[in-house]
Amino acid sequence: MSPLTAHQIATATGGRVVAGNPETAVTCVCTDTRAMRPDSLFIALKGETFDGHEHVEKAGAAGATVTLVHLPSAACRAEDDASHAARGTRHAAILVDDTRLAMGRLANFVRRHFVKTKVIAIAGSNGKTGTKHLVHSVLSTRLKGSMSPKSFNNDIGVPLTLFAAEPGDDFVVVEVGTNHPGEVRHLSLMCEPDIAVITSIGEEHLEFFKTLDGVRRENADIVAGLRGDRFVLVNGDDAGLRTLLPDTTTFGFGDCDHKASNVRSTLDGPSFVAATPASPIPSARMGDAGVA
């Protein structure tokens, strides 16, 4: 991540610097004091079973130079800790309305300042993590980039993925998940992808989405934040997806732009012939650069 000052962070998140030096800079973001690095921004998140505001002092001792909080008392503790450890010259505390929402605003601010890094967002009910690894594996043969670790696919994981991108990266692959209606749209508007991929749709979280079509509509909202030429790649074997997103590039086994055939599974792994609009790619194995 390119360096950001406390003043820039406060402006991006709609907060205000309430303690310390507004020109204090950070080079990374962390939400876990156990993984703190020097010159970090510590975001004090609050959940049902944890509260990062209780660890502000520990974060400062571990290397955080700026803290983002939504409890005024925590901001005061952060400044007290800074005045003892750094004489109030390097530490800063920013007060916001909600640290989780502010984290997303900051992630969008960081994304909009990517100079060359293309964002590839992957949605769908199944296969997101595997597809993410395949895309990263192929692109890494020629380009420099990163991907979301593990299944970092919610409103905490997506920001952390964007924050981790280096200024010289060519790409970052973001996994976008959902449990409730509106989450895919929110994350798409946050990461503003250059390329969007929808893998396959299944009956997930029907207590909230009600029907399979509801799941489709939720994942189709990955296009909400698309920028530029709006390149979208979807599972063309899903007729419902093709209806929702008609002007897209398709992949699958049927009448698709990119078609897989002669699929085999051996001890060496699965293989298939990938036919593209230009020419077929014979006997591609999963994980090979040719699969792209």
SVG drawing of the C-alpha trace seen along z (x, -y; Angstrom):
<svg xmlns="http://www.w3.org/2000/svg" viewBox="-38 -17 47 59">
<polyline fill="none" stroke="black" stroke-width="0.4" points="0.0,0.0 1.2,-3.5 1.9,-5.6 -1.1,-7.5 -1.2,-10.2 -3.6,-10.3 -5.1,-13.4 -5.7,-11.5 -7.3,-8.6 -9.6,-10.9 -10.7,-12.6 -11.3,-9.3 -13.3,-7.8 -15.3,-10.9 -13.6,-11.0 -11.4,-13.4 -8.0,-13.3 -8.7,-13.7 -5.2,-13.1 -1.6,-13.2 0.1,-14.4 -2.2,-14.5 0.9,-14.0 1.8,-10.7 2.0,-8.1 1.2,-4.4 2.3,-1.9 -0.1,1.0 -3.4,1.8 -4.0,4.3 -7.0,5.4 -5.1,8.0 -2.5,6.9 -0.8,10.4 0.1,9.6 1.0,5.9 3.8,4.5 5.7,1.2 4.0,-2.0 0.6,-0.3 -2.9,-1.7 -4.8,0.3 -8.5,0.5 -10.4,1.3 -13.3,3.5 -16.1,4.5 -17.9,7.8 -20.3,10.0 -17.4,11.6 -14.5,9.2 -13.8,5.5 -10.6,4.1 -11.0,0.9 -9.8,3.0 -6.4,3.6 -5.5,0.0 -2.6,-0.2 -1.3,3.2 -1.5,2.2 0.6,-0.9 3.2,1.1 3.3,3.6 4.0,1.0 0.7,-0.9 1.3,-4.6 -2.3,-5.5 -5.5,-4.0 -9.0,-4.2 -11.7,-4.0 -15.3,-4.8 -15.3,-5.1 -13.9,-8.4 -12.5,-6.8 -10.4,-4.5 -9.0,-7.6 -8.0,-9.1 -6.2,-5.8 -4.4,-5.8 -3.1,-9.3 -2.1,-8.5 -0.1,-5.5 1.5,-7.5 2.6,-10.3 4.5,-7.9 6.0,-5.8 6.6,-8.4 6.1,-11.8 3.1,-12.5 5.0,-13.1 4.3,-10.0 1.1,-8.6 -2.4,-9.7 -6.0,-8.6 -8.9,-9.1 -12.5,-9.0 -15.1,-7.8 -18.8,-6.9 -18.3,-3.1 -14.9,-1.5 -16.2,1.3 -18.0,-1.1 -14.9,-3.4 -12.7,-0.5 -14.7,0.0 -14.5,-3.8 -10.8,-3.7 -10.5,-0.6 -12.4,-2.4 -10.1,-5.4 -7.0,-3.2 -8.5,-1.4 -9.2,-4.6 -5.6,-5.6 -4.3,-2.4 -2.1,-3.6 -1.7,-0.4 -3.2,2.3 -6.2,4.0 -8.8,5.5 -10.4,8.9 -13.4,9.7 -14.8,13.3 -18.3,14.0 -20.6,17.1 -21.9,19.8 -19.2,22.4 -15.6,22.4 -14.6,18.8 -11.5,19.8 -10.3,22.3 -10.9,19.9 -9.1,17.2 -6.0,19.5 -6.2,20.5 -6.4,16.8 -3.5,15.8 -1.4,18.8 -1.8,18.0 -1.3,14.2 1.7,14.7 3.7,16.3 4.0,13.0 2.8,10.3 3.2,9.2 0.2,9.3 -1.6,10.7 -4.9,12.3 -7.1,12.4 -5.7,14.8 -7.9,17.8 -11.6,16.9 -11.3,13.1 -14.5,12.3 -16.6,10.1 -16.5,6.4 -13.4,7.0 -11.6,9.4 -12.0,7.4 -10.6,4.2 -7.6,6.1 -7.0,7.6 -7.0,4.2 -4.8,2.7 -2.2,5.5 -1.7,4.6 1.7,3.1 2.0,-0.1 3.8,1.7 1.4,4.6 -0.3,5.3 -3.3,7.0 -5.1,8.1 -7.7,10.9 -10.5,10.3 -13.0,12.9 -16.5,11.6 -18.9,13.5 -22.4,12.9 -24.7,14.0 -27.4,11.4 -29.0,9.4 -27.0,6.3 -23.6,7.5 -22.2,8.3 -23.3,4.8 -21.6,3.2 -18.3,5.0 -18.4,4.4 -18.8,0.6 -16.0,0.8 -13.4,2.6 -14.6,1.2 -13.4,4.2 -12.0,3.9 -12.9,7.5 -15.7,9.5 -16.2,13.3 -19.2,15.3 -18.4,19.0 -21.6,21.0 -24.9,20.4 -26.3,22.8 -28.9,22.8 -27.0,21.0 -28.5,19.0 -32.1,19.4 -33.3,18.2 -32.3,14.7 -32.4,15.0 -35.6,17.2 -35.0,18.7 -32.2,19.7 -33.1,16.7 -32.5,14.5 -29.0,16.0 -28.4,15.2 -29.6,11.7 -27.3,11.1 -24.2,12.4 -25.1,10.6 -24.6,7.4 -20.9,7.9 -21.2,5.6 -22.5,2.7 -19.0,1.2 -17.4,2.2 -15.3,-0.5 -13.7,-1.0 -14.8,1.4 -16.9,3.6 -15.5,7.0 -17.6,9.7 -17.1,13.5 -20.0,15.7 -21.0,19.3 -22.8,19.6 -24.5,22.9 -26.7,21.0 -29.5,19.6 -30.7,17.4 -27.4,15.7 -27.3,15.1 -30.7,13.5 -29.6,11.2 -26.3,10.4 -26.8,10.7 -23.8,8.6 -21.1,10.7 -18.5,13.3 -19.4,16.8 -17.6,20.0 -19.0,23.6 -19.7,26.8 -22.6,25.7 -23.0,22.9 -20.4,20.6 -17.7,18.2 -15.1,20.4 -16.0,24.1 -14.5,27.0 -14.7,30.5 -13.0,33.9 -12.9,33.5 -10.9,36.2 -9.7,36.9 -6.6,39.0 -4.0,39.4 -2.2,36.4 -5.3,34.3 -8.2,33.2 -7.6,32.1 -9.8,30.7 -9.7,29.1 -10.5,25.4 -12.0,23.9 -11.8,20.1 -13.2,17.8 -9.7,17.6 -8.5,21.3 -8.7,24.4 -6.1,25.0 -5.7,28.8 -5.2,31.0 -5.0,28.2 -4.5,29.3 -5.9,27.5 -3.2,25.2 -1.4,25.0 -0.9,21.5 -2.8,22.7 -6.0,22.9 -6.4,19.1"/>
</svg>
